[in-house]
Amino acid sequence: MTEVKATRTVRRGRIFPEIQWTEEQKALRRAEDEKFHQRCQVIFDRVKLHYIETHYNWYMIVEPDSGDYFIDGDEEVAMRMARQKHPGTIPLFLFRINDTGVSGTI
């Protein structure tokens, strides 16, 4: 007896269709992101010097609307603390407590 196998088409590429943004939409998004970053940067700069000696290279998550920040040596733990205090808040910003505040390298 011959077995019949169903052929299945393998999907390649993205699951979701491409989002086509106009240049104006991209510029608006960049401007909003920069404004959000500046709001978070003010809070980070205010407290950075207090923690830089004792918590160097730890992670800081900033929620700019409340002014809250969360610090831990593990990025995931800091993010979890922020999510527990502010559930449903999408925009949070991650800094690294060091001279630049940069969290990674490119």
C-alpha positions as CSV (number, residue, x, y, z in Angstrom):
1,M,0.0,0.0,0.0
2,T,1.3,3.4,-1.0
3,E,1.3,6.2,1.6
4,V,0.2,9.6,0.4
5,K,2.1,12.5,2.0
6,A,0.7,15.9,2.0
7,T,3.1,18.6,0.8
8,R,3.3,21.6,3.0
9,T,4.6,24.9,1.7
10,V,7.2,26.4,4.0
11,R,6.7,30.1,4.7
12,R,9.8,32.2,4.4
13,G,10.3,35.8,5.5
14,R,8.3,37.8,8.0
15,I,5.1,36.7,9.6
16,F,3.7,40.2,9.4
17,P,3.5,42.3,6.3
18,E,5.9,45.1,5.9
19,I,4.9,48.4,7.4
20,Q,5.3,51.1,4.8
21,W,6.0,54.4,6.5
22,T,6.3,57.7,4.7
23,E,9.4,59.9,5.4
24,E,7.2,62.2,7.4
25,Q,6.0,59.3,9.6
26,K,9.6,58.2,10.1
27,A,10.7,61.7,11.0
28,L,7.8,62.1,13.5
29,R,8.7,58.8,15.1
30,R,12.4,59.8,15.4
31,A,11.3,63.1,17.0
32,E,9.0,61.4,19.5
33,D,11.8,58.9,20.4
34,E,14.3,61.7,20.9
35,K,11.8,63.7,23.1
36,F,11.2,60.5,25.2
37,H,15.0,59.9,25.5
38,Q,15.6,63.5,26.7
39,R,12.9,63.2,29.4
40,C,14.5,60.0,30.7
41,Q,18.1,61.5,30.4
42,V,17.2,64.3,32.8
43,I,16.3,61.7,35.5
44,F,19.3,59.6,34.8
45,D,21.7,62.6,34.9
46,R,20.1,63.7,38.2
47,V,20.8,60.4,40.0
48,K,23.8,59.0,38.1
49,L,26.5,60.6,40.3
50,H,24.9,59.2,43.4
51,Y,25.2,55.6,42.1
52,I,28.2,55.7,39.9
53,E,30.7,54.8,42.6
54,T,28.7,52.1,44.3
55,H,26.8,50.6,41.4
56,Y,29.1,51.0,38.4
57,N,27.9,49.2,35.2
58,W,24.6,48.2,36.8
59,Y,21.4,48.8,34.9
60,M,18.9,51.5,35.5
61,I,15.4,51.5,34.0
62,V,13.7,54.9,34.0
63,E,9.9,55.6,33.8
64,P,9.8,59.3,33.0
65,D,6.1,60.1,33.7
66,S,6.4,59.2,37.4
67,G,10.2,59.8,37.7
68,D,10.7,56.3,39.1
69,Y,13.9,54.4,38.4
70,F,14.9,50.8,39.1
71,I,18.5,49.6,39.6
72,D,19.9,46.1,39.5
73,G,23.1,44.4,38.4
74,D,21.0,42.2,36.1
75,E,19.1,43.9,33.3
76,E,16.2,41.4,33.4
77,V,15.7,41.9,37.2
78,A,15.6,45.6,36.8
79,M,13.1,45.4,34.0
80,R,10.9,43.0,36.0
81,M,10.9,45.4,39.0
82,A,9.9,48.3,36.6
83,R,7.1,46.2,35.1
84,Q,5.8,45.1,38.5
85,K,5.5,48.8,39.6
86,H,4.2,50.1,36.3
87,P,2.3,47.3,34.5
88,G,1.1,48.1,31.0
89,T,3.6,51.0,30.6
90,I,5.3,50.4,27.4
91,P,7.9,53.2,27.2
92,L,10.7,52.5,29.7
93,F,14.3,53.5,29.0
94,L,17.3,51.4,29.9
95,F,20.6,53.1,30.9
96,R,23.8,51.6,32.2
97,I,25.3,53.4,35.3
98,N,28.6,54.6,33.9
99,D,30.1,57.7,32.4
100,T,28.1,57.5,29.2
101,G,24.9,55.7,30.2
102,V,25.2,53.5,27.2
103,S,24.0,50.0,27.8
104,G,25.7,48.1,24.9
105,T,27.9,48.3,21.9
106,I,27.2,48.2,18.2
